[in-house]
Protein backbone atom coordinates (compact mmCIF):
# COMPACT_ATOMS: atom_id res chain seq x y z
CA UNK A 1 0.00 0.00 0.00
CA UNK A 2 2.82 2.40 0.87
CA UNK A 3 4.51 1.62 -2.43
CA UNK A 4 1.31 2.49 -4.32
CA UNK A 5 1.09 5.87 -2.55
CA UNK A 6 4.72 6.63 -3.40
CA UNK A 7 4.05 5.77 -7.04
CA UNK A 8 0.96 7.98 -7.06
CA UNK A 9 2.86 10.86 -5.46
CA UNK A 10 5.70 10.51 -7.94
CA UNK A 11 3.32 10.59 -10.90
CA UNK A 12 1.44 13.55 -9.47
CA UNK A 13 4.70 15.41 -8.91
CA UNK A 14 5.77 14.77 -12.51
CA UNK A 15 2.37 15.98 -13.78
CA UNK A 16 2.68 19.18 -11.77
CA UNK A 17 6.20 19.75 -13.09
CA UNK A 18 5.04 19.28 -16.68
CA UNK A 19 2.12 21.65 -16.15
CA UNK A 20 4.36 24.28 -14.58
CA UNK A 21 6.83 23.91 -17.44
CA UNK A 22 3.99 24.46 -19.93
CA UNK A 23 2.79 27.57 -18.08
CA UNK A 24 6.37 28.82 -17.83
CA UNK A 25 6.80 28.40 -21.59
CA UNK A 26 3.63 30.42 -22.27
CA UNK A 27 4.77 33.11 -19.85
CA UNK A 28 8.22 33.17 -21.44
CA UNK A 29 6.54 33.71 -24.79
CA UNK A 30 4.09 36.16 -23.17
CA UNK A 31 1.40 34.58 -25.34
CA UNK A 32 -2.38 34.96 -25.19
CA UNK A 33 -4.82 33.12 -27.48
CA UNK A 34 -8.22 34.59 -28.27
CA UNK A 35 -11.04 33.80 -30.72
CA UNK A 36 -11.15 36.14 -33.73
CA UNK A 37 -14.93 36.30 -34.14
CA UNK A 38 -18.00 36.56 -31.95
CA UNK A 39 -20.02 35.28 -34.90
CA UNK A 40 -18.15 33.65 -37.78
CA UNK A 41 -19.52 35.03 -41.09
CA UNK A 42 -21.14 32.64 -43.57
CA UNK A 43 -20.40 29.70 -41.28
CA UNK A 44 -21.80 26.25 -41.98
CA UNK A 45 -21.93 23.94 -38.97
CA UNK A 46 -20.37 20.53 -39.64
CA UNK A 47 -20.25 18.37 -36.53
CA UNK A 48 -17.93 15.77 -38.04
CA UNK A 49 -15.44 18.42 -39.24
CA UNK A 50 -13.02 19.12 -36.39
CA UNK A 51 -9.56 20.61 -36.13
CA UNK A 52 -6.62 18.23 -36.36
CA UNK A 53 -3.28 19.10 -34.77
CA UNK A 54 0.09 17.52 -35.44
CA UNK A 55 2.11 17.57 -32.21
CA UNK A 56 5.82 16.87 -31.80
CA UNK A 57 8.06 17.49 -28.77
CA UNK A 58 5.06 18.84 -26.89
CA UNK A 59 4.37 21.58 -29.45
CA UNK A 60 1.75 21.92 -32.16
CA UNK A 61 3.73 21.82 -35.41
CA UNK A 62 0.81 22.15 -37.81
CA UNK A 63 -2.95 22.16 -37.79
CA UNK A 64 -5.70 21.52 -40.33
CA UNK A 65 -9.50 21.62 -40.59
CA UNK A 66 -9.63 24.89 -38.65
CA UNK A 67 -13.22 25.83 -37.73
CA UNK A 68 -12.62 28.51 -35.07
CA UNK A 69 -10.08 31.16 -36.15
CA UNK A 70 -7.87 32.54 -33.37
CA UNK A 71 -5.25 35.21 -32.81
CA UNK A 72 -2.22 34.22 -30.74
CA UNK A 73 -0.79 37.41 -29.29
CA UNK A 74 2.94 37.60 -28.56
CA UNK A 75 4.05 40.67 -26.61
CA UNK A 76 7.74 41.69 -26.52
CA UNK A 77 9.13 40.95 -23.08
CA UNK A 78 12.87 41.59 -23.01
CA UNK A 79 12.92 44.25 -25.74
CA UNK A 80 11.10 47.56 -25.43
CA UNK A 81 8.01 47.56 -27.69
CA UNK A 82 8.21 49.98 -30.64
CA UNK A 83 4.45 50.29 -31.32
CA UNK A 84 4.70 48.21 -34.52
CA UNK A 85 2.50 45.13 -34.99
CA UNK A 86 2.77 42.27 -37.48
CA UNK A 87 0.00 39.74 -38.16
CA UNK A 88 1.54 36.43 -39.29
CA UNK A 89 -0.17 34.05 -41.74
CA UNK A 90 1.48 30.59 -41.78
CA UNK A 91 1.55 28.64 -45.03
CA UNK A 92 0.52 25.12 -45.95
CA UNK A 93 -1.04 25.13 -49.40
CA UNK A 94 -4.45 26.11 -48.03
CA UNK A 95 -4.69 22.57 -46.58
CA UNK A 96 -2.88 23.01 -43.26
CA UNK A 97 -1.03 25.70 -41.31
CA UNK A 98 2.67 25.35 -40.43
CA UNK A 99 1.81 27.04 -37.15
CA UNK A 100 5.16 26.52 -35.39
CA UNK A 101 7.80 27.07 -38.10
CA UNK A 102 5.91 29.86 -39.87
CA UNK A 103 3.99 31.14 -36.86
CA UNK A 104 5.25 30.85 -33.29
CA UNK A 105 8.97 30.92 -34.13
CA UNK A 106 8.49 33.94 -36.38
CA UNK A 107 6.50 35.73 -33.67
CA UNK A 108 9.32 35.24 -31.16
CA UNK A 109 11.85 36.60 -33.67
CA UNK A 110 9.66 39.68 -34.22
CA UNK A 111 9.36 40.07 -30.43
CA UNK A 112 13.16 40.24 -30.25
CA UNK A 113 12.94 43.32 -32.50
CA UNK A 114 10.37 44.95 -30.22
CA UNK A 115 7.46 44.14 -32.54
CA UNK A 116 4.14 42.89 -31.14
CA UNK A 117 3.23 39.78 -33.14
CA UNK A 118 -0.11 38.13 -33.83
CA UNK A 119 -0.31 34.63 -35.33
CA UNK A 120 -3.59 34.17 -37.17
CA UNK A 121 -4.98 30.65 -37.25
CA UNK A 122 -7.26 31.20 -40.22
CA UNK A 123 -9.93 28.97 -41.69
CA UNK A 124 -8.80 26.92 -44.65
CA UNK A 125 -11.10 26.95 -47.70
CA UNK A 126 -13.67 24.16 -47.53
CA UNK A 127 -17.25 23.94 -48.78
CA UNK A 128 -18.26 21.97 -45.69
CA UNK A 129 -17.82 24.87 -43.26
CA UNK A 130 -18.27 28.07 -45.29
CA UNK A 131 -20.76 29.33 -47.88
CA UNK A 132 -18.00 30.66 -50.18
CA UNK A 133 -14.61 29.05 -49.69
CA UNK A 134 -12.93 31.60 -52.00
CA UNK A 135 -13.34 34.38 -49.43
CA UNK A 136 -13.32 32.50 -46.10
CA UNK A 137 -9.59 33.03 -45.43
CA UNK A 138 -9.82 36.68 -46.61
CA UNK A 139 -12.65 37.31 -44.15
CA UNK A 140 -10.37 36.16 -41.33
CA UNK A 141 -7.41 38.21 -42.57
CA UNK A 142 -9.47 41.40 -42.93
CA UNK A 143 -10.99 40.96 -39.48
CA UNK A 144 -7.56 40.33 -37.91
CA UNK A 145 -6.27 43.69 -39.19
CA UNK A 146 -9.46 45.47 -38.11
CA UNK A 147 -9.32 43.88 -34.66
CA UNK A 148 -5.67 44.80 -34.06
CA UNK A 149 -6.16 48.34 -35.41
CA UNK A 150 -9.33 48.88 -33.38
CA UNK A 151 -7.59 47.72 -30.18
CA UNK A 152 -4.19 49.31 -30.86
CA UNK A 153 -4.27 51.39 -27.65
CA UNK A 154 -4.74 48.22 -25.58
CA UNK A 155 -1.26 47.01 -26.58
CA UNK A 156 0.28 50.50 -26.96
CA UNK A 157 0.45 50.13 -30.73
CA UNK A 158 0.49 52.77 -33.45
CA UNK A 159 -2.60 52.10 -35.60
CA UNK A 160 -0.63 53.27 -38.66
CA UNK A 161 2.13 50.66 -38.10
CA UNK A 162 0.23 47.40 -38.55
CA UNK A 163 1.77 45.01 -41.06
CA UNK A 164 0.91 41.62 -42.54
CA UNK A 165 3.35 38.75 -43.04
CA UNK A 166 2.71 35.57 -45.00
CA UNK A 167 4.60 32.43 -45.92
CA UNK A 168 3.85 30.39 -49.08
CA UNK A 169 0.03 30.07 -49.31
CA UNK A 170 -0.11 32.38 -46.30
CA UNK A 171 1.83 34.76 -48.53
CA UNK A 172 -0.96 34.49 -51.07
CA UNK A 173 -3.49 35.39 -48.40
CA UNK A 174 -1.30 38.30 -47.24
CA UNK A 175 -1.00 39.56 -50.83
CA UNK A 176 -4.76 39.06 -51.31
CA UNK A 177 -5.41 41.15 -48.22
CA UNK A 178 -2.95 43.79 -49.50
CA UNK A 179 -4.85 44.08 -52.79
CA UNK A 180 -8.42 43.23 -51.67
CA UNK A 181 -8.58 44.99 -48.29
CA UNK A 182 -11.52 47.12 -49.45
CA UNK A 183 -13.54 44.18 -50.81
CA UNK A 184 -16.83 43.82 -48.95
CA UNK A 185 -16.61 40.13 -47.98
CA UNK A 186 -18.55 40.35 -44.69
CA UNK A 187 -20.54 42.84 -42.64
CA UNK A 188 -17.77 44.95 -41.10
CA UNK A 189 -17.23 48.34 -39.49
CA UNK A 190 -16.44 50.63 -42.45
CA UNK A 191 -14.68 53.11 -40.14
CA UNK A 192 -11.87 50.64 -39.41
CA UNK A 193 -9.66 49.91 -42.41
CA UNK A 194 -8.41 46.39 -43.16
CA UNK A 195 -5.49 47.78 -45.19
CA UNK A 196 -2.09 46.64 -43.87
CA UNK A 197 0.47 49.43 -43.60
CA UNK A 198 3.16 47.12 -45.01
CA UNK A 199 3.54 43.55 -46.27
CA UNK A 200 6.29 40.97 -45.69
CA UNK A 201 5.92 38.14 -48.21
CA UNK A 202 8.16 35.09 -47.76
CA UNK A 203 8.30 32.62 -50.70
CA UNK A 204 4.68 33.61 -51.45
CA UNK A 205 2.15 32.21 -53.83
CA UNK A 206 1.05 35.37 -55.67
CA UNK A 207 -0.66 34.28 -58.87
CA UNK A 208 -3.45 31.85 -59.67
CA UNK A 209 -2.48 31.85 -63.36
CA UNK A 210 -1.91 28.27 -64.50
CA UNK A 211 1.63 28.77 -65.81
CA UNK A 212 3.17 29.88 -62.50
CA UNK A 213 0.71 29.16 -59.69
CA UNK A 214 1.11 26.55 -56.99
CA UNK A 215 -1.48 24.13 -58.28
CA UNK A 216 -2.46 22.73 -54.88
CA UNK A 217 -3.17 26.21 -53.51
CA UNK A 218 -5.15 27.08 -56.62
CA UNK A 219 -7.34 23.95 -56.42
CA UNK A 220 -7.92 24.26 -52.67
CA UNK A 221 -8.92 27.92 -52.89
CA UNK A 222 -10.71 28.12 -56.24
CA UNK A 223 -11.77 24.55 -56.99
CA UNK A 224 -10.87 22.12 -59.77
CA UNK A 225 -12.16 24.10 -62.73
CA UNK A 226 -12.18 27.79 -61.82
CA UNK A 227 -13.35 30.37 -64.34
CA UNK A 228 -10.81 32.74 -65.83
CA UNK A 229 -12.53 35.61 -64.01
CA UNK A 230 -12.02 33.85 -60.68
CA UNK A 231 -8.38 33.08 -61.53
CA UNK A 232 -7.81 36.73 -62.47
CA UNK A 233 -9.51 37.97 -59.31
CA UNK A 234 -7.12 36.03 -57.06
CA UNK A 235 -4.00 36.64 -59.17
CA UNK A 236 -2.77 39.44 -56.96
CA UNK A 237 -0.22 40.81 -59.43
CA UNK A 238 -3.23 41.96 -61.47
CA UNK A 239 -4.83 43.82 -58.56
CA UNK A 240 -1.98 46.15 -57.52
CA UNK A 241 -2.87 49.84 -57.33
CA UNK A 242 -1.15 52.99 -56.09
CA UNK A 243 -2.66 52.21 -52.65
CA UNK A 244 -1.13 48.73 -52.30
CA UNK A 245 1.11 48.65 -49.19
CA UNK A 246 4.94 48.83 -49.37
CA UNK A 247 6.27 45.29 -49.60
CA UNK A 248 9.36 43.24 -48.71
CA UNK A 249 9.70 39.99 -50.69
CA UNK A 250 11.89 36.93 -50.24
CA UNK A 251 12.25 33.92 -52.56
CA UNK A 252 14.82 31.30 -53.56
CA UNK A 253 15.73 30.81 -57.22
CA UNK A 254 15.78 27.04 -56.75
CA UNK A 255 12.25 26.93 -55.31
CA UNK A 256 10.45 24.33 -57.42
CA UNK A 257 7.29 24.24 -55.26
CA UNK A 258 6.31 27.91 -55.55
CA UNK A 259 8.17 29.38 -58.50
CA UNK A 260 10.14 32.60 -57.82
CA UNK A 261 8.29 34.18 -60.75
CA UNK A 262 5.48 34.74 -58.25
CA UNK A 263 7.55 37.22 -56.25
CA UNK A 264 9.12 38.70 -59.39
CA UNK A 265 5.81 39.62 -61.04
CA UNK A 266 4.47 41.11 -57.82
CA UNK A 267 7.63 43.19 -57.39
CA UNK A 268 7.40 44.44 -60.98
CA UNK A 269 3.74 45.33 -60.47
CA UNK A 270 4.58 47.27 -57.32
CA UNK A 271 7.40 49.09 -59.12
CA UNK A 272 5.10 49.97 -62.04
CA UNK A 273 2.61 51.52 -59.60
CA UNK A 274 5.25 53.49 -57.71
CA UNK A 275 5.00 51.37 -54.53
CA UNK A 276 8.09 51.04 -52.32
CA UNK A 277 9.29 47.45 -52.71
CA UNK A 278 12.35 45.32 -52.07
CA UNK A 279 12.92 41.83 -53.50
CA UNK A 280 15.58 39.38 -52.33
CA UNK A 281 16.14 36.44 -54.67
CA UNK A 282 18.58 33.93 -53.22
CA UNK A 283 20.36 31.37 -55.37
CA UNK A 284 19.79 28.54 -52.88
CA UNK A 285 17.14 27.84 -50.28
CA UNK A 286 14.39 25.80 -51.90
CA UNK A 287 10.92 26.17 -50.43
CA UNK A 288 9.71 26.42 -46.85
CA UNK A 289 12.93 27.60 -45.22
CA UNK A 290 11.10 29.50 -42.48
CA UNK A 291 13.46 31.82 -40.65
CA UNK A 292 16.31 30.48 -42.79
CA UNK A 293 18.39 27.35 -42.24
CA UNK A 294 20.82 26.87 -45.10
CA UNK A 295 22.67 28.71 -47.84
CA UNK A 296 22.17 32.41 -48.47
CA UNK A 297 18.46 32.36 -47.61
CA UNK A 298 19.36 32.15 -43.92
CA UNK A 299 20.22 35.86 -43.98
CA UNK A 300 16.80 37.13 -45.04
CA UNK A 301 15.76 38.05 -41.50
CA UNK A 302 18.63 40.53 -41.22
CA UNK A 303 17.68 42.08 -44.57
CA UNK A 304 14.06 42.30 -43.41
CA UNK A 305 15.14 44.00 -40.18
CA UNK A 306 17.06 46.63 -42.17
CA UNK A 307 14.04 47.23 -44.43
CA UNK A 308 11.79 47.71 -41.39
CA UNK A 309 14.28 50.21 -39.96
CA UNK A 310 14.42 52.13 -43.25
CA UNK A 311 10.62 52.50 -43.15
CA UNK A 312 10.65 53.53 -39.48
CA UNK A 313 8.87 50.46 -38.18
CA UNK A 314 11.78 49.70 -35.83
C-alpha positions as CSV (number, residue, x, y, z in Angstrom):
1,X,0.0,0.0,0.0
2,X,2.8,2.4,0.9
3,X,4.5,1.6,-2.4
4,X,1.3,2.5,-4.3
5,X,1.1,5.9,-2.5
6,X,4.7,6.6,-3.4
7,X,4.0,5.8,-7.0
8,X,1.0,8.0,-7.1
9,X,2.9,10.9,-5.5
10,X,5.7,10.5,-7.9
11,X,3.3,10.6,-10.9
12,X,1.4,13.6,-9.5
13,X,4.7,15.4,-8.9
14,X,5.8,14.8,-12.5
15,X,2.4,16.0,-13.8
16,X,2.7,19.2,-11.8
17,X,6.2,19.7,-13.1
18,X,5.0,19.3,-16.7
19,X,2.1,21.6,-16.2
20,X,4.4,24.3,-14.6
21,X,6.8,23.9,-17.4
22,X,4.0,24.5,-19.9
23,X,2.8,27.6,-18.1
24,X,6.4,28.8,-17.8
25,X,6.8,28.4,-21.6
26,X,3.6,30.4,-22.3
27,X,4.8,33.1,-19.8
28,X,8.2,33.2,-21.4
29,X,6.5,33.7,-24.8
30,X,4.1,36.2,-23.2
31,X,1.4,34.6,-25.3
32,X,-2.4,35.0,-25.2
33,X,-4.8,33.1,-27.5
34,X,-8.2,34.6,-28.3
35,X,-11.0,33.8,-30.7
36,X,-11.1,36.1,-33.7
37,X,-14.9,36.3,-34.1
38,X,-18.0,36.6,-32.0
39,X,-20.0,35.3,-34.9
40,X,-18.1,33.7,-37.8
41,X,-19.5,35.0,-41.1
42,X,-21.1,32.6,-43.6
43,X,-20.4,29.7,-41.3
44,X,-21.8,26.2,-42.0
45,X,-21.9,23.9,-39.0
46,X,-20.4,20.5,-39.6
47,X,-20.3,18.4,-36.5
48,X,-17.9,15.8,-38.0
49,X,-15.4,18.4,-39.2
50,X,-13.0,19.1,-36.4
51,X,-9.6,20.6,-36.1
52,X,-6.6,18.2,-36.4
53,X,-3.3,19.1,-34.8
54,X,0.1,17.5,-35.4
55,X,2.1,17.6,-32.2
56,X,5.8,16.9,-31.8
57,X,8.1,17.5,-28.8
58,X,5.1,18.8,-26.9
59,X,4.4,21.6,-29.5
60,X,1.8,21.9,-32.2
61,X,3.7,21.8,-35.4
62,X,0.8,22.2,-37.8
63,X,-2.9,22.2,-37.8
64,X,-5.7,21.5,-40.3
65,X,-9.5,21.6,-40.6
66,X,-9.6,24.9,-38.6
67,X,-13.2,25.8,-37.7
68,X,-12.6,28.5,-35.1
69,X,-10.1,31.2,-36.1
70,X,-7.9,32.5,-33.4
71,X,-5.3,35.2,-32.8
72,X,-2.2,34.2,-30.7
73,X,-0.8,37.4,-29.3
74,X,2.9,37.6,-28.6
75,X,4.1,40.7,-26.6
76,X,7.7,41.7,-26.5
77,X,9.1,41.0,-23.1
78,X,12.9,41.6,-23.0
79,X,12.9,44.2,-25.7
80,X,11.1,47.6,-25.4
81,X,8.0,47.6,-27.7
82,X,8.2,50.0,-30.6
83,X,4.5,50.3,-31.3
84,X,4.7,48.2,-34.5
85,X,2.5,45.1,-35.0
86,X,2.8,42.3,-37.5
87,X,0.0,39.7,-38.2
88,X,1.5,36.4,-39.3
89,X,-0.2,34.1,-41.7
90,X,1.5,30.6,-41.8
91,X,1.5,28.6,-45.0
92,X,0.5,25.1,-45.9
93,X,-1.0,25.1,-49.4
94,X,-4.5,26.1,-48.0
95,X,-4.7,22.6,-46.6
96,X,-2.9,23.0,-43.3
97,X,-1.0,25.7,-41.3
98,X,2.7,25.4,-40.4
99,X,1.8,27.0,-37.2
100,X,5.2,26.5,-35.4
101,X,7.8,27.1,-38.1
102,X,5.9,29.9,-39.9
103,X,4.0,31.1,-36.9
104,X,5.3,30.8,-33.3
105,X,9.0,30.9,-34.1
106,X,8.5,33.9,-36.4
107,X,6.5,35.7,-33.7
108,X,9.3,35.2,-31.2
109,X,11.9,36.6,-33.7
110,X,9.7,39.7,-34.2
111,X,9.4,40.1,-30.4
112,X,13.2,40.2,-30.2
113,X,12.9,43.3,-32.5
114,X,10.4,44.9,-30.2
115,X,7.5,44.1,-32.5
116,X,4.1,42.9,-31.1
117,X,3.2,39.8,-33.1
118,X,-0.1,38.1,-33.8
119,X,-0.3,34.6,-35.3
120,X,-3.6,34.2,-37.2
121,X,-5.0,30.7,-37.3
122,X,-7.3,31.2,-40.2
123,X,-9.9,29.0,-41.7
124,X,-8.8,26.9,-44.6
125,X,-11.1,26.9,-47.7
126,X,-13.7,24.2,-47.5
127,X,-17.3,23.9,-48.8
128,X,-18.3,22.0,-45.7
129,X,-17.8,24.9,-43.3
130,X,-18.3,28.1,-45.3
131,X,-20.8,29.3,-47.9
132,X,-18.0,30.7,-50.2
133,X,-14.6,29.1,-49.7
134,X,-12.9,31.6,-52.0
135,X,-13.3,34.4,-49.4
136,X,-13.3,32.5,-46.1
137,X,-9.6,33.0,-45.4
138,X,-9.8,36.7,-46.6
139,X,-12.7,37.3,-44.2
140,X,-10.4,36.2,-41.3
141,X,-7.4,38.2,-42.6
142,X,-9.5,41.4,-42.9
143,X,-11.0,41.0,-39.5
144,X,-7.6,40.3,-37.9
145,X,-6.3,43.7,-39.2
146,X,-9.5,45.5,-38.1
147,X,-9.3,43.9,-34.7
148,X,-5.7,44.8,-34.1
149,X,-6.2,48.3,-35.4
150,X,-9.3,48.9,-33.4
151,X,-7.6,47.7,-30.2
152,X,-4.2,49.3,-30.9
153,X,-4.3,51.4,-27.7
154,X,-4.7,48.2,-25.6
155,X,-1.3,47.0,-26.6
156,X,0.3,50.5,-27.0
157,X,0.4,50.1,-30.7
158,X,0.5,52.8,-33.5
159,X,-2.6,52.1,-35.6
160,X,-0.6,53.3,-38.7
161,X,2.1,50.7,-38.1
162,X,0.2,47.4,-38.6
163,X,1.8,45.0,-41.1
164,X,0.9,41.6,-42.5
165,X,3.4,38.8,-43.0
166,X,2.7,35.6,-45.0
167,X,4.6,32.4,-45.9
168,X,3.8,30.4,-49.1
169,X,0.0,30.1,-49.3
170,X,-0.1,32.4,-46.3
171,X,1.8,34.8,-48.5
172,X,-1.0,34.5,-51.1
173,X,-3.5,35.4,-48.4
174,X,-1.3,38.3,-47.2
175,X,-1.0,39.6,-50.8
176,X,-4.8,39.1,-51.3
177,X,-5.4,41.2,-48.2
178,X,-3.0,43.8,-49.5
179,X,-4.8,44.1,-52.8
180,X,-8.4,43.2,-51.7
181,X,-8.6,45.0,-48.3
182,X,-11.5,47.1,-49.5
183,X,-13.5,44.2,-50.8
184,X,-16.8,43.8,-48.9
185,X,-16.6,40.1,-48.0
186,X,-18.6,40.4,-44.7
187,X,-20.5,42.8,-42.6
188,X,-17.8,44.9,-41.1
189,X,-17.2,48.3,-39.5
190,X,-16.4,50.6,-42.4
191,X,-14.7,53.1,-40.1
192,X,-11.9,50.6,-39.4
193,X,-9.7,49.9,-42.4
194,X,-8.4,46.4,-43.2
195,X,-5.5,47.8,-45.2
196,X,-2.1,46.6,-43.9
197,X,0.5,49.4,-43.6
198,X,3.2,47.1,-45.0
199,X,3.5,43.6,-46.3
200,X,6.3,41.0,-45.7
201,X,5.9,38.1,-48.2
202,X,8.2,35.1,-47.8
203,X,8.3,32.6,-50.7
204,X,4.7,33.6,-51.4
205,X,2.1,32.2,-53.8
206,X,1.0,35.4,-55.7
207,X,-0.7,34.3,-58.9
208,X,-3.4,31.9,-59.7
209,X,-2.5,31.8,-63.4
210,X,-1.9,28.3,-64.5
211,X,1.6,28.8,-65.8
212,X,3.2,29.9,-62.5
213,X,0.7,29.2,-59.7
214,X,1.1,26.5,-57.0
215,X,-1.5,24.1,-58.3
216,X,-2.5,22.7,-54.9
217,X,-3.2,26.2,-53.5
218,X,-5.1,27.1,-56.6
219,X,-7.3,23.9,-56.4
220,X,-7.9,24.3,-52.7
221,X,-8.9,27.9,-52.9
222,X,-10.7,28.1,-56.2
223,X,-11.8,24.5,-57.0
224,X,-10.9,22.1,-59.8
225,X,-12.2,24.1,-62.7
226,X,-12.2,27.8,-61.8
227,X,-13.3,30.4,-64.3
228,X,-10.8,32.7,-65.8
229,X,-12.5,35.6,-64.0
230,X,-12.0,33.8,-60.7
231,X,-8.4,33.1,-61.5
232,X,-7.8,36.7,-62.5
233,X,-9.5,38.0,-59.3
234,X,-7.1,36.0,-57.1
235,X,-4.0,36.6,-59.2
236,X,-2.8,39.4,-57.0
237,X,-0.2,40.8,-59.4
238,X,-3.2,42.0,-61.5
239,X,-4.8,43.8,-58.6
240,X,-2.0,46.2,-57.5
241,X,-2.9,49.8,-57.3
242,X,-1.2,53.0,-56.1
243,X,-2.7,52.2,-52.7
244,X,-1.1,48.7,-52.3
245,X,1.1,48.6,-49.2
246,X,4.9,48.8,-49.4
247,X,6.3,45.3,-49.6
248,X,9.4,43.2,-48.7
249,X,9.7,40.0,-50.7
250,X,11.9,36.9,-50.2
251,X,12.2,33.9,-52.6
252,X,14.8,31.3,-53.6
253,X,15.7,30.8,-57.2
254,X,15.8,27.0,-56.8
255,X,12.2,26.9,-55.3
256,X,10.4,24.3,-57.4
257,X,7.3,24.2,-55.3
258,X,6.3,27.9,-55.5
259,X,8.2,29.4,-58.5
260,X,10.1,32.6,-57.8
261,X,8.3,34.2,-60.8
262,X,5.5,34.7,-58.2
263,X,7.6,37.2,-56.3
264,X,9.1,38.7,-59.4
265,X,5.8,39.6,-61.0
266,X,4.5,41.1,-57.8
267,X,7.6,43.2,-57.4
268,X,7.4,44.4,-61.0
269,X,3.7,45.3,-60.5
270,X,4.6,47.3,-57.3
271,X,7.4,49.1,-59.1
272,X,5.1,50.0,-62.0
273,X,2.6,51.5,-59.6
274,X,5.3,53.5,-57.7
275,X,5.0,51.4,-54.5
276,X,8.1,51.0,-52.3
277,X,9.3,47.5,-52.7
278,X,12.4,45.3,-52.1
279,X,12.9,41.8,-53.5
280,X,15.6,39.4,-52.3
281,X,16.1,36.4,-54.7
282,X,18.6,33.9,-53.2
283,X,20.4,31.4,-55.4
284,X,19.8,28.5,-52.9
285,X,17.1,27.8,-50.3
286,X,14.4,25.8,-51.9
287,X,10.9,26.2,-50.4
288,X,9.7,26.4,-46.9
289,X,12.9,27.6,-45.2
290,X,11.1,29.5,-42.5
291,X,13.5,31.8,-40.7
292,X,16.3,30.5,-42.8
293,X,18.4,27.4,-42.2
294,X,20.8,26.9,-45.1
295,X,22.7,28.7,-47.8
296,X,22.2,32.4,-48.5
297,X,18.5,32.4,-47.6
298,X,19.4,32.2,-43.9
299,X,20.2,35.9,-44.0
300,X,16.8,37.1,-45.0
301,X,15.8,38.0,-41.5
302,X,18.6,40.5,-41.2
303,X,17.7,42.1,-44.6
304,X,14.1,42.3,-43.4
305,X,15.1,44.0,-40.2
306,X,17.1,46.6,-42.2
307,X,14.0,47.2,-44.4
308,X,11.8,47.7,-41.4
309,X,14.3,50.2,-40.0
310,X,14.4,52.1,-43.2
311,X,10.6,52.5,-43.2
312,X,10.6,53.5,-39.5
313,X,8.9,50.5,-38.2
314,X,11.8,49.7,-35.8
